Amino acid sequence: MAVLTFAPAIQRHVPMPELTVSAGTVREMLDIAFAGQPQLRGYIVDDQGSLRRHVAIFVDGTMIRDRERMSDAVRDGSRVYVVQALSGG
């Protein structure tokens, strides 16, 4: 099982508790989260299903590479963290 955590900045808009799930990819994990909290989908992914520009996802401390399909692998014991990316100057 892997752990999926949404940062407080995201939970301020859509409350989502930490989830422990069995999944092989980041997309599978997110789909499980979206099933339990449908309004989270619009905040995390765009109309084409790609990760929004203001969101970053880390698997075991490394930012995912595939922002379109989110096919990055998740293993048992992985920690996946979804954060709101910062911008500005």
Buried (B, 14 or more C-beta within 10 A) or exposed (E): EBBBBBEEEBBEEBEBEEBEBEBEBBBBBBBBBBEEBEEBBEBBBEEEEEBBEBBBBBBEEEEBEBBEEBEBEBEEEBBBBBBBEEEEE
